[in-house]
Amino acid sequence: MRKAANCIPLTLKQRQIVDVGTAIAQDKPTDQDKAFLARQLVQTTLPHSDPGDVPVWSRTNGNLTLTIQQGYSKDGKGIGHPYGTIPRLLLYWMTTEALRTESPRLELGRHLAGFMEEIGLDPARGGPRSDRVRLEQQMRRLFAARVSFEGTVEKDGETAEVTEYMPIARRTVYWWSSKQPGQSTLWESYVELDQEFFESITANPIPVDLRALRAIKRSPLALDIYSLLTYQAFRASRAGRSRFMTWPQLQKALGTSYAETSNLRKAINDTLRKIKAVYPGLKLGTREGGLEVLPDSLPAVAAR
């Protein structure tokens, strides 16, 4: 049988996304397929690209503001902000592991290769842009950073502004060798989260499907939009009415660097093709001016 003249063959990556979407549609996630991310880091996100040597990075969604302060080296120089896909994968892993162990001390394992595979990275390739090199850089940036979550609370008719200031980690210990990622060590490498950060990220986590994350893991925008949409789907389903986010709201909340909302809109619309493939329960409306999540949407993972 001849293929249709206008049939464009799928790339390997596109076929993989379609296959993952089929598996997700057919089988509910097992406990091993579930990952979690702190609600604050779903509503507001890290930078997508390197913002450069700036003291702080900030994003706002409604009454929630996330601010990140870069860490500093022993000679007093800024080491940069965490950005891109790798810190996001680390935060998913950290939140999920913190919930599983109920402890701020998270074991990274006896060799780098095993940890890389656990968070969905490739330890085999070398070079300056390899996952191995990028992971080492982004781990140092992320664990050295300080964050604040600023929001409001209401009680007895009164409203208060509340800000939490905290480092992400209290201590990191790396025994492994980045030059020999498969070599085991006698001791476990680990990160010990700041207690307040640990409590903050585990208080109201958003569940997502790990299978979907692995399919879209190369795009920080796809990771952000996927998590945000499953959170909004949960809220829409619970309230029985649509959730709507305007393009300007998304521009303020997401870690993109688009100066024009028209460019952000195009990028998100392009990204939605991937997300719809791995999120079959998502139902989007046609309202102009932003993203509308309909109340008959299903969360990517049922809330606990």
Backbone as CSV, one residue per row, in Angstrom:
resi,resn,N_x,N_y,N_z,CA_x,CA_y,CA_z,C_x,C_y,C_z
1,MET,0.849,-1.194,0.000,0.000,0.000,0.000,0.885,1.245,0.000
2,ARG,0.558,2.180,-0.876,1.323,3.409,-0.952,0.940,4.367,0.175
3,LYS,1.922,5.109,0.646,1.645,6.137,1.628,1.030,7.335,0.936
4,ALA,0.194,8.048,1.651,-0.397,9.241,1.082,0.694,10.245,0.760
5,ALA,0.466,11.016,-0.296,1.490,11.946,-0.753,1.816,12.999,0.298
6,ASN,0.808,13.373,1.115,1.026,14.424,2.102,1.358,13.882,3.481
7,CYS,1.649,12.597,3.573,1.985,11.977,4.858,3.454,12.249,5.190
8,ILE,3.708,12.960,6.283,5.072,13.287,6.682,5.508,12.298,7.747
9,PRO,6.590,11.541,7.502,7.036,10.547,8.488,7.398,11.215,9.813
10,LEU,7.093,10.538,10.907,7.438,11.044,12.229,8.916,10.835,12.501
11,THR,9.506,11.760,13.227,10.876,11.570,13.665,10.894,10.540,14.794
12,LEU,12.086,10.077,15.140,12.222,9.104,16.220,11.657,9.677,17.524
13,LYS,11.962,10.943,17.812,11.471,11.553,19.036,9.956,11.668,19.019
14,GLN,9.382,12.018,17.896,7.929,12.117,17.786,7.264,10.760,17.975
15,ARG,7.875,9.722,17.411,7.323,8.361,17.590,7.386,7.955,19.059
16,GLN,8.473,8.319,19.741,8.604,7.982,21.155,7.516,8.674,21.980
17,ILE,7.224,9.928,21.673,6.192,10.671,22.394,4.829,10.041,22.144
18,VAL,4.551,9.657,20.899,3.279,9.002,20.576,3.160,7.681,21.332
19,ASP,4.238,6.911,21.380,4.221,5.630,22.095,3.966,5.823,23.590
20,VAL,4.612,6.838,24.171,4.394,7.124,25.592,2.949,7.528,25.833
21,GLY,2.410,8.365,24.953,1.019,8.783,25.094,0.058,7.617,25.021
22,THR,0.337,6.671,24.149,-0.504,5.476,24.040,-0.455,4.663,25.329
23,ALA,0.750,4.499,25.878,0.898,3.743,27.129,0.174,4.435,28.277
24,ILE,0.258,5.753,28.339,-0.407,6.500,29.402,-1.918,6.388,29.278
25,ALA,-2.431,6.435,28.040,-3.873,6.327,27.824,-4.403,4.950,28.209
26,GLN,-3.579,3.924,28.052,-4.024,2.556,28.301,-3.847,2.126,29.756
27,ASP,-2.808,2.629,30.411,-2.476,2.151,31.759,-2.343,3.310,32.740
28,LYS,-3.041,3.222,33.861,-2.894,4.215,34.909,-1.480,4.143,35.482
29,PRO,-0.973,5.267,35.983,0.380,5.253,36.528,0.485,4.388,37.777
30,THR,1.542,3.614,37.842,1.847,2.875,39.063,2.527,3.827,40.042
31,ASP,2.795,3.348,41.245,3.501,4.185,42.214,4.870,4.606,41.677
32,GLN,5.514,3.735,40.907,6.826,4.040,40.341,6.728,5.069,39.214
33,ASP,5.545,5.250,38.655,5.346,6.218,37.573,4.988,7.612,38.087
34,LYS,4.861,7.768,39.395,4.425,9.052,39.946,5.617,9.880,40.410
35,ALA,5.558,11.151,40.060,6.550,12.110,40.543,5.796,13.314,41.093
36,PHE,6.496,14.141,41.868,5.847,15.270,42.523,6.728,16.509,42.420
37,LEU,6.058,17.656,42.397,6.768,18.925,42.415,6.017,19.883,43.322
38,ALA,6.758,20.706,44.060,6.138,21.659,44.982,5.189,22.588,44.224
39,ARG,4.044,22.849,44.822,3.036,23.699,44.170,3.616,25.058,43.780
40,GLN,4.447,25.645,44.646,5.004,26.966,44.353,5.866,26.946,43.096
41,LEU,6.540,25.802,42.847,7.432,25.689,41.694,6.692,25.226,40.443
42,VAL,5.410,24.930,40.596,4.542,24.698,39.437,3.932,26.024,38.994
43,GLN,3.517,26.823,39.950,2.893,28.114,39.643,3.894,29.148,39.138
44,THR,5.112,29.112,39.661,6.191,29.994,39.217,7.414,29.129,38.949
45,THR,8.211,29.473,37.945,9.247,28.538,37.521,10.633,29.166,37.434
46,LEU,11.622,28.289,37.349,13.017,28.690,37.201,13.268,29.254,35.802
47,PRO,14.430,29.916,35.614,14.757,30.402,34.274,14.878,29.256,33.268
48,HIS,14.488,29.534,32.029,14.661,28.558,30.946,16.082,28.618,30.392
49,SER,16.639,29.812,30.333,18.010,29.995,29.858,18.787,30.780,30.903
50,ASP,20.089,30.849,30.743,20.946,31.487,31.739,20.660,32.986,31.798
51,PRO,20.187,33.496,32.941,19.915,34.930,33.036,21.164,35.777,33.212
52,GLY,22.321,35.131,33.342,23.563,35.859,33.518,23.831,36.205,34.974
53,ASP,24.792,37.072,35.178,25.234,37.408,36.535,24.331,38.488,37.120
54,VAL,23.118,38.090,37.483,22.186,39.009,38.138,21.990,38.514,39.574
55,PRO,21.833,39.411,40.537,21.737,38.982,41.937,20.547,38.076,42.218
56,VAL,19.367,38.429,41.654,18.167,37.654,41.944,17.366,37.427,40.664
57,TRP,16.548,36.388,40.701,15.606,36.052,39.630,14.233,35.952,40.276
58,SER,13.228,36.527,39.624,11.914,36.551,40.243,10.815,36.306,39.214
59,ARG,9.772,35.579,39.651,8.586,35.346,38.829,7.356,35.404,39.742
60,THR,6.219,35.872,39.177,5.004,36.070,39.958,3.806,35.448,39.259
61,ASN,2.970,34.767,40.044,1.707,34.215,39.556,0.643,34.540,40.600
62,GLY,-0.236,35.487,40.262,-1.252,35.882,41.227,-0.626,36.493,42.465
63,ASN,-0.940,35.932,43.638,-0.379,36.479,44.885,0.872,35.730,45.341
64,LEU,1.426,34.890,44.466,2.644,34.142,44.791,3.823,34.685,43.992
65,THR,4.909,34.970,44.683,6.141,35.415,44.024,7.293,34.518,44.457
66,LEU,7.999,33.993,43.471,9.209,33.197,43.702,10.424,34.074,43.408
67,THR,11.359,34.129,44.339,12.611,34.849,44.127,13.766,33.904,44.412
68,ILE,14.739,33.886,43.515,15.917,33.018,43.663,17.157,33.895,43.713
69,GLN,17.987,33.651,44.704,19.267,34.346,44.831,20.378,33.345,44.527
70,GLN,21.278,33.701,43.628,22.356,32.786,43.275,23.317,32.589,44.433
71,GLY,23.988,31.433,44.425,25.010,31.164,45.425,26.337,31.785,45.043
72,TYR,27.288,31.733,45.959,28.600,32.347,45.738,29.706,31.353,46.064
73,SER,30.782,31.450,45.308,31.929,30.576,45.534,32.746,31.079,46.713
74,LYS,33.754,30.327,47.102,34.555,30.705,48.269,35.349,31.994,48.056
75,ASP,35.551,32.385,46.783,36.247,33.641,46.521,35.283,34.807,46.330
76,GLY,33.995,34.566,46.622,33.023,35.639,46.597,32.369,35.917,45.261
77,LYS,32.635,35.085,44.272,32.046,35.286,42.950,30.737,34.502,42.831
78,GLY,29.768,35.102,42.149,28.508,34.415,41.922,28.701,33.203,41.033
79,ILE,28.042,32.078,41.367,28.199,30.866,40.552,27.056,30.703,39.564
80,GLY,26.120,31.636,39.564,25.055,31.607,38.569,23.773,30.975,39.079
81,HIS,22.697,31.259,38.354,21.385,30.716,38.693,21.165,29.361,38.024
82,PRO,20.438,28.462,38.679,20.050,27.220,38.009,19.063,27.529,36.894
83,TYR,19.227,26.868,35.751,18.333,27.124,34.622,18.226,25.886,33.733
84,GLY,17.186,25.867,32.903,17.027,24.788,31.933,16.315,23.569,32.492
85,THR,16.483,22.441,31.812,15.742,21.234,32.171,16.317,20.517,33.389
86,ILE,17.629,20.538,33.556,18.246,19.708,34.596,17.814,20.115,36.006
87,PRO,17.809,21.394,36.386,17.306,21.726,37.721,15.851,21.315,37.918
88,ARG,15.065,21.355,36.868,13.668,20.920,36.968,13.594,19.427,37.258
89,LEU,14.396,18.631,36.548,14.418,17.195,36.803,14.905,16.912,38.223
90,LEU,15.887,17.691,38.681,16.379,17.536,40.048,15.288,17.861,41.071
91,LEU,14.527,18.915,40.828,13.473,19.303,41.771,12.346,18.278,41.808
92,TYR,12.002,17.702,40.659,11.029,16.604,40.662,11.561,15.452,41.510
93,TRP,12.814,15.093,41.278,13.403,13.974,42.027,13.460,14.301,43.513
94,MET,13.893,15.501,43.865,14.022,15.893,45.262,12.680,15.846,45.985
95,THR,11.649,16.414,45.354,10.332,16.435,45.997,9.782,15.028,46.165
96,THR,9.919,14.221,45.115,9.420,12.844,45.156,10.156,12.032,46.212
97,GLU,11.469,12.176,46.255,12.281,11.416,47.209,12.030,11.895,48.635
98,ALA,11.860,13.197,48.819,11.575,13.733,50.156,10.242,13.215,50.677
99,LEU,9.245,13.109,49.789,7.956,12.551,50.201,8.074,11.069,50.529
100,ARG,8.864,10.346,49.729,9.001,8.896,49.929,9.720,8.581,51.231
101,THR,10.801,9.306,51.499,11.629,8.983,52.664,11.208,9.746,53.914
102,GLU,10.438,10.826,53.725,10.046,11.701,54.838,11.265,12.237,55.570
103,SER,12.325,12.499,54.806,13.576,12.973,55.399,14.193,14.037,54.500
104,PRO,14.807,15.081,55.081,15.497,16.086,54.264,16.833,15.605,53.713
105,ARG,17.339,14.478,54.226,18.591,13.932,53.692,18.262,12.974,52.550
106,LEU,18.731,13.315,51.358,18.420,12.545,50.159,19.690,11.885,49.640
107,GLU,19.664,10.564,49.563,20.831,9.809,49.107,20.947,9.875,47.589
108,LEU,22.142,10.231,47.108,22.388,10.333,45.664,23.021,9.076,45.080
109,GLY,23.467,8.166,45.937,24.028,6.910,45.454,25.541,6.860,45.511
110,ARG,26.084,5.714,45.114,27.527,5.489,45.200,28.259,5.799,43.903
111,HIS,27.512,6.030,42.814,28.190,6.469,41.590,27.271,7.380,40.793
112,LEU,27.900,8.292,40.077,27.175,9.338,39.360,26.269,8.770,38.280
113,ALA,26.722,7.720,37.592,25.947,7.169,36.480,24.575,6.693,36.935
114,GLY,24.525,6.034,38.086,23.256,5.531,38.585,22.286,6.655,38.897
115,PHE,22.795,7.739,39.487,21.927,8.870,39.798,21.440,9.542,38.523
116,MET,22.315,9.666,37.535,21.918,10.278,36.270,20.790,9.495,35.609
117,GLU,20.911,8.191,35.600,19.865,7.357,34.998,18.560,7.487,35.767
118,GLU,18.660,7.648,37.083,17.456,7.760,37.905,16.647,9.009,37.574
119,ILE,17.327,10.095,37.215,16.596,11.318,36.885,16.412,11.493,35.372
120,GLY,16.800,10.483,34.595,16.513,10.499,33.165,17.582,11.103,32.286
121,LEU,18.841,11.129,32.752,19.939,11.679,31.960,20.841,10.560,31.445
122,ASP,21.666,10.895,30.456,22.535,9.917,29.798,23.961,10.047,30.317
123,PRO,24.460,9.047,31.072,25.819,9.146,31.611,26.899,8.723,30.614
124,ALA,26.503,8.194,29.447,27.476,7.608,28.529,28.241,8.661,27.724
125,ARG,27.550,9.699,27.319,28.186,10.693,26.454,29.116,11.603,27.249
126,GLY,30.220,12.020,26.590,31.154,12.965,27.179,31.129,14.281,26.429
127,GLY,32.033,15.179,26.798,32.107,16.455,26.117,31.574,17.587,26.967
128,PRO,31.884,18.830,26.572,31.505,19.994,27.388,30.008,20.225,27.493
129,ARG,29.212,19.699,26.558,27.762,19.874,26.623,27.045,18.579,26.998
130,SER,27.773,17.629,27.518,27.174,16.356,27.897,26.283,16.528,29.113
131,ASP,25.364,15.584,29.305,24.505,15.599,30.496,25.333,15.591,31.767
132,ARG,26.453,14.880,31.712,27.294,14.739,32.902,27.857,16.090,33.351
133,VAL,28.394,16.836,32.410,28.986,18.139,32.732,27.905,19.128,33.149
134,ARG,26.800,19.133,32.433,25.713,20.060,32.730,25.081,19.749,34.092
135,LEU,24.952,18.466,34.419,24.390,18.090,35.709,25.263,18.602,36.848
136,GLU,26.566,18.408,36.732,27.470,18.854,37.791,27.346,20.365,38.003
137,GLN,27.282,21.122,36.916,27.163,22.576,37.017,25.828,22.986,37.642
138,GLN,24.748,22.365,37.171,23.420,22.770,37.636,23.148,22.320,39.070
139,MET,23.721,21.191,39.482,23.580,20.781,40.879,24.222,21.801,41.801
140,ARG,25.400,22.269,41.441,26.087,23.246,42.279,25.298,24.552,42.332
141,ARG,24.754,24.971,41.206,23.963,26.203,41.178,22.676,26.055,41.998
142,LEU,21.988,24.938,41.811,20.714,24.752,42.495,20.893,24.630,43.998
143,PHE,21.803,23.773,44.446,21.944,23.523,45.872,22.566,24.702,46.623
144,ALA,23.255,25.603,45.897,23.842,26.783,46.538,22.869,27.955,46.593
145,ALA,21.750,27.851,45.884,20.818,28.976,45.779,19.969,29.127,47.034
146,ARG,19.454,30.337,47.214,18.468,30.628,48.245,17.182,31.045,47.551
147,VAL,16.047,30.668,48.126,14.767,31.024,47.527,13.874,31.689,48.557
148,SER,12.899,32.421,48.041,11.839,32.933,48.907,10.515,32.762,48.186
149,PHE,9.486,32.410,48.957,8.117,32.320,48.467,7.314,33.387,49.203
150,GLU,6.789,34.338,48.447,6.014,35.412,49.040,4.560,35.299,48.605
151,GLY,3.632,35.315,49.560,2.218,35.194,49.244,1.373,35.850,50.321
152,THR,0.093,35.550,50.303,-0.823,36.113,51.297,-1.636,35.003,51.942
153,VAL,-2.038,35.231,53.174,-2.935,34.313,53.882,-4.066,35.137,54.475
154,GLU,-5.223,34.503,54.595,-6.383,35.184,55.171,-6.846,34.447,56.424
155,LYS,-7.246,35.222,57.442,-7.728,34.640,58.689,-8.664,35.640,59.360
156,ASP,-9.863,35.175,59.652,-10.859,35.999,60.339,-11.079,37.339,59.635
157,GLY,-11.130,37.275,58.300,-11.392,38.474,57.527,-10.204,39.385,57.310
158,GLU,-9.043,39.045,57.866,-7.836,39.849,57.706,-6.878,39.151,56.739
159,THR,-6.081,39.946,56.039,-5.109,39.418,55.081,-3.704,39.820,55.502
160,ALA,-2.789,38.842,55.470,-1.398,39.109,55.838,-0.479,38.702,54.688
161,GLU,0.587,39.463,54.500,1.640,39.072,53.567,2.636,38.182,54.303
162,VAL,2.953,37.054,53.696,3.866,36.098,54.322,4.988,35.775,53.354
163,THR,6.221,35.863,53.826,7.378,35.527,53.002,8.239,34.514,53.736
164,GLU,8.576,33.450,53.031,9.487,32.432,53.562,10.844,32.591,52.869
165,TYR,11.910,32.748,53.646,13.266,32.854,53.110,14.024,31.584,53.505
166,MET,14.705,30.978,52.558,15.388,29.732,52.915,16.442,29.345,51.871
167,PRO,17.537,28.749,52.322,18.443,28.088,51.383,17.810,26.785,50.910
168,ILE,18.223,26.291,49.756,17.691,25.011,49.287,18.351,23.858,50.036
169,ALA,19.661,23.883,50.164,20.372,22.786,50.831,21.192,23.313,51.995
170,ARG,21.309,22.472,53.035,22.183,22.784,54.163,23.573,22.187,53.969
171,ARG,23.602,21.081,53.224,24.885,20.396,53.064,24.840,19.505,51.835
172,THR,25.953,19.440,51.104,26.094,18.473,50.007,27.413,17.735,50.180
173,VAL,27.401,16.440,49.917,28.611,15.611,49.984,28.654,14.754,48.731
174,TYR,29.672,14.981,47.884,29.831,14.219,46.645,31.110,13.388,46.729
175,TRP,30.966,12.087,46.798,32.117,11.191,46.813,32.497,10.719,45.409
176,TRP,31.534,10.815,44.504,31.739,10.233,43.180,32.664,11.074,42.299
177,SER,33.095,10.475,41.179,33.962,11.148,40.226,33.168,11.463,38.966
178,SER,33.146,12.735,38.570,32.440,13.099,37.345,33.186,12.619,36.105
179,LYS,34.506,12.382,36.224,35.280,11.877,35.089,35.084,10.379,34.889
180,GLN,34.711,9.679,35.963,34.433,8.237,35.889,33.069,7.981,36.531
181,PRO,31.995,8.333,35.809,30.663,8.294,36.416,30.191,6.909,36.823
182,GLY,30.745,5.858,36.214,30.315,4.504,36.552,31.075,3.880,37.695
183,GLN,32.088,4.562,38.196,32.925,4.001,39.269,32.242,4.171,40.622
184,SER,32.074,3.051,41.335,31.436,3.095,42.653,32.403,3.593,43.712
185,THR,31.841,4.205,44.753,32.638,4.681,45.868,32.236,3.929,47.131
186,LEU,33.060,4.046,48.149,32.751,3.373,49.410,31.582,4.029,50.129
187,TRP,31.390,5.327,49.894,30.413,6.079,50.647,29.324,6.635,49.731
188,GLU,28.162,6.846,50.326,27.037,7.417,49.597,27.180,8.934,49.502
189,SER,27.028,9.464,48.284,26.904,10.907,48.150,25.484,11.294,48.569
190,TYR,25.334,12.518,49.073,23.991,12.908,49.510,23.860,14.424,49.521
191,VAL,22.608,14.881,49.560,22.293,16.281,49.780,21.333,16.342,50.951
192,GLU,21.587,17.274,51.847,20.690,17.486,52.978,19.962,18.804,52.763
193,LEU,18.672,18.736,52.538,17.884,19.924,52.277,17.728,20.761,53.540
194,ASP,17.616,22.074,53.345,17.240,22.928,54.460,15.890,22.465,54.996
195,GLN,15.721,22.442,56.310,14.504,21.905,56.913,13.265,22.687,56.468
196,GLU,13.357,23.997,56.403,12.201,24.786,55.983,11.885,24.564,54.512
197,PHE,12.915,24.427,53.690,12.675,24.141,52.271,12.042,22.759,52.122
198,PHE,12.541,21.793,52.864,11.976,20.444,52.861,10.492,20.476,53.226
199,GLU,10.159,21.194,54.280,8.761,21.267,54.705,7.905,21.999,53.677
200,SER,8.480,23.011,53.039,7.730,23.801,52.074,7.397,22.991,50.820
201,ILE,8.351,22.224,50.295,8.119,21.504,49.038,7.262,20.246,49.240
202,THR,7.192,19.755,50.471,6.403,18.542,50.711,5.011,18.842,51.267
203,ALA,4.700,20.116,51.506,3.415,20.451,52.123,2.236,20.252,51.170
204,ASN,2.352,20.751,49.936,1.248,20.652,48.967,1.790,20.313,47.579
205,PRO,2.389,19.130,47.418,3.015,18.806,46.133,1.980,18.462,45.056
206,ILE,2.358,18.714,43.811,1.508,18.410,42.660,1.986,17.100,42.034
207,PRO,1.103,16.082,41.928,1.519,14.810,41.326,1.469,14.872,39.800
208,VAL,2.483,14.299,39.164,2.546,14.226,37.703,2.987,12.823,37.303
209,ASP,2.874,12.540,36.005,3.224,11.218,35.494,4.673,11.228,35.019
210,LEU,5.503,10.415,35.653,6.921,10.370,35.331,7.157,9.956,33.889
211,ARG,6.281,9.124,33.343,6.430,8.701,31.946,6.337,9.892,31.004
212,ALA,5.435,10.812,31.308,5.300,12.016,30.488,6.529,12.914,30.637
213,LEU,7.012,13.066,31.874,8.192,13.903,32.095,9.376,13.416,31.270
214,ARG,9.585,12.119,31.248,10.727,11.579,30.512,10.591,11.792,29.010
215,ALA,9.350,11.838,28.523,9.128,12.028,27.091,9.389,13.471,26.660
216,ILE,9.181,14.432,27.559,9.306,15.846,27.195,10.463,16.524,27.931
217,LYS,11.372,15.745,28.490,12.374,16.250,29.419,13.384,17.206,28.804
218,ARG,13.490,17.277,27.480,14.478,18.140,26.847,13.993,19.578,26.695
219,SER,12.777,19.867,27.076,12.228,21.212,26.917,11.770,21.764,28.256
220,PRO,12.427,22.813,28.775,11.962,23.391,30.041,10.552,23.965,29.927
221,LEU,10.207,24.513,28.766,8.862,25.051,28.588,7.833,23.933,28.633
222,ALA,8.119,22.809,28.002,7.182,21.682,28.022,7.000,21.156,29.440
223,LEU,8.082,21.049,30.204,7.986,20.584,31.590,7.135,21.541,32.425
224,ASP,7.352,22.839,32.230,6.599,23.829,32.998,5.114,23.805,32.651
225,ILE,4.806,23.814,31.356,3.402,23.862,30.930,2.682,22.572,31.308
226,TYR,3.344,21.439,31.165,2.728,20.159,31.539,2.334,20.159,33.017
227,SER,3.244,20.558,33.886,2.960,20.562,35.323,1.872,21.579,35.664
228,LEU,1.948,22.752,35.051,0.950,23.787,35.321,-0.433,23.351,34.859
229,LEU,-0.516,22.690,33.721,-1.816,22.260,33.202,-2.424,21.139,34.041
230,THR,-1.605,20.234,34.556,-2.193,19.184,35.387,-2.672,19.761,36.716
231,TYR,-1.980,20.793,37.223,-2.441,21.482,38.436,-3.750,22.220,38.165
232,GLN,-3.820,22.911,37.048,-5.041,23.638,36.711,-6.187,22.675,36.390
233,ALA,-5.881,21.525,35.823,-6.922,20.525,35.560,-7.522,20.020,36.868
234,PHE,-6.676,19.805,37.864,-7.167,19.384,39.171,-8.076,20.456,39.771
235,ARG,-7.651,21.714,39.691,-8.441,22.808,40.258,-9.763,22.991,39.496
236,ALA,-9.712,22.861,38.169,-10.934,23.010,37.364,-11.920,21.894,37.663
237,SER,-11.411,20.667,37.777,-12.268,19.514,38.045,-12.915,19.633,39.422
238,ARG,-12.132,20.065,40.411,-12.645,20.175,41.781,-13.683,21.288,41.898
239,ALA,-13.446,22.419,41.202,-14.358,23.558,41.294,-15.552,23.431,40.359
240,GLY,-15.433,22.572,39.335,-16.521,22.415,38.372,-16.633,23.563,37.385
241,ARG,-15.532,24.309,37.220,-15.532,25.395,36.230,-14.120,25.544,35.652
242,SER,-14.068,26.161,34.477,-12.802,26.276,33.752,-11.795,27.139,34.518
243,ARG,-10.529,26.864,34.258,-9.444,27.699,34.748,-8.812,28.390,33.543
244,PHE,-8.611,29.697,33.641,-8.102,30.462,32.506,-6.879,31.258,32.926
245,MET,-5.816,31.166,32.125,-4.583,31.913,32.358,-4.292,32.735,31.110
246,THR,-4.180,34.039,31.272,-3.913,34.897,30.125,-2.439,34.790,29.725
247,TRP,-2.142,35.207,28.491,-0.743,35.190,28.040,0.128,36.097,28.909
248,PRO,-0.329,37.322,29.278,0.499,38.138,30.180,0.737,37.472,31.540
249,GLN,-0.274,36.771,32.075,-0.082,36.061,33.343,0.979,34.973,33.192
250,LEU,0.909,34.248,32.096,1.885,33.190,31.857,3.277,33.766,31.647
251,GLN,3.351,34.916,31.010,4.642,35.552,30.783,5.312,35.932,32.099
252,LYS,4.525,36.359,33.084,5.064,36.733,34.395,5.435,35.525,35.243
253,ALA,4.728,34.403,35.021,4.910,33.237,35.886,6.002,32.291,35.400
254,LEU,6.157,32.175,34.082,7.088,31.205,33.515,8.488,31.787,33.366
255,GLY,9.471,30.887,33.359,10.862,31.321,33.301,11.377,31.622,31.913
256,THR,10.489,31.945,30.976,10.919,32.262,29.613,11.473,33.679,29.564
257,SER,12.125,33.999,28.442,12.684,35.350,28.273,12.045,36.068,27.094
258,TYR,10.836,35.630,26.694,10.171,36.285,25.573,9.714,37.685,25.978
259,ALA,10.132,38.684,25.198,9.722,40.065,25.476,8.302,40.328,24.999
260,GLU,7.867,39.616,23.963,6.536,39.805,23.393,5.653,38.594,23.720
261,THR,4.425,38.856,24.147,3.512,37.748,24.451,3.165,36.947,23.204
262,SER,3.235,37.569,22.026,2.942,36.838,20.797,3.951,35.718,20.569
263,ASN,5.213,35.959,20.916,6.235,34.919,20.778,6.030,33.809,21.801
264,LEU,5.632,34.204,23.030,5.339,33.194,24.043,4.155,32.348,23.612
265,ARG,3.118,32.975,23.084,1.933,32.244,22.640,2.293,31.209,21.583
266,LYS,3.108,31.595,20.612,3.511,30.661,19.565,4.309,29.495,20.143
267,ALA,5.241,29.809,21.057,6.061,28.748,21.654,5.198,27.776,22.449
268,ILE,4.237,28.297,23.219,3.371,27.428,24.016,2.478,26.592,23.105
269,ASN,1.923,27.194,22.073,1.064,26.437,21.151,1.834,25.317,20.463
270,ASP,3.098,25.579,20.122,3.938,24.522,19.540,4.186,23.414,20.564
271,THR,4.417,23.800,21.817,4.691,22.844,22.889,3.466,21.998,23.219
272,LEU,2.270,22.563,23.062,1.046,21.844,23.408,0.863,20.569,22.589
273,ARG,1.444,20.511,21.410,1.334,19.286,20.604,1.965,18.105,21.347
274,LYS,3.127,18.346,21.952,3.780,17.288,22.727,2.960,16.949,23.968
275,ILE,2.494,17.986,24.661,1.806,17.774,25.930,0.500,17.022,25.726
276,LYS,-0.256,17.381,24.702,-1.510,16.678,24.435,-1.264,15.208,24.134
277,ALA,-0.122,14.911,23.502,0.184,13.517,23.177,0.424,12.681,24.426
278,VAL,1.055,13.273,25.458,1.384,12.512,26.668,0.410,12.786,27.803
279,TYR,-0.607,13.592,27.538,-1.589,13.940,28.568,-2.984,13.796,27.963
280,PRO,-3.417,12.561,27.739,-4.703,12.333,27.066,-5.919,12.822,27.845
281,GLY,-5.801,13.002,29.153,-6.929,13.458,29.949,-7.130,14.964,29.941
282,LEU,-6.243,15.694,29.272,-6.319,17.149,29.249,-7.367,17.633,28.248
283,LYS,-8.222,18.549,28.678,-9.226,19.148,27.807,-9.050,20.661,27.837
284,LEU,-8.713,21.240,26.693,-8.505,22.683,26.593,-9.665,23.333,25.866
285,GLY,-10.023,24.542,26.320,-11.078,25.298,25.676,-10.545,26.142,24.527
286,THR,-11.417,26.927,23.931,-11.055,27.733,22.762,-11.078,29.229,23.062
287,ARG,-11.147,29.590,24.322,-11.193,31.002,24.694,-9.924,31.712,24.244
288,GLU,-10.086,32.888,23.638,-8.960,33.657,23.134,-8.225,34.362,24.280
289,GLY,-6.948,34.627,24.067,-6.189,35.433,25.009,-5.384,34.676,26.026
290,GLY,-5.389,33.343,25.967,-4.625,32.570,26.934,-4.946,31.098,26.849
291,LEU,-4.722,30.380,27.928,-4.991,28.947,28.005,-6.185,28.699,28.915
292,GLU,-7.148,27.934,28.411,-8.335,27.590,29.180,-8.368,26.085,29.412
293,VAL,-8.389,25.675,30.670,-8.468,24.258,31.034,-9.904,23.966,31.458
294,LEU,-10.523,23.004,30.796,-11.932,22.717,31.030,-12.117,21.811,32.242
295,PRO,-13.288,21.899,32.905,-13.520,21.133,34.141,-13.646,19.634,33.931
296,ASP,-13.841,19.182,32.692,-13.895,17.737,32.468,-12.513,17.159,32.200
297,SER,-11.459,17.976,32.381,-10.088,17.471,32.299,-9.809,16.551,33.486
298,LEU,-8.908,15.624,33.277,-8.453,14.742,34.347,-7.036,15.144,34.742
299,PRO,-6.735,15.216,36.033,-5.349,15.425,36.424,-4.453,14.320,35.868
300,ALA,-3.204,14.652,35.598,-2.288,13.640,35.059,-2.188,12.443,35.999
301,VAL,-2.237,12.718,37.305,-2.241,11.677,38.334,-3.305,12.074,39.359
302,ALA,-4.131,11.139,39.754,-5.161,11.448,40.741,-4.507,11.927,42.030
303,ALA,-5.074,12.967,42.632,-4.524,13.523,43.871,-4.592,12.478,44.970
304,ARG,-3.600,12.533,45.879,-3.574,11.572,46.978,-4.675,11.877,47.970
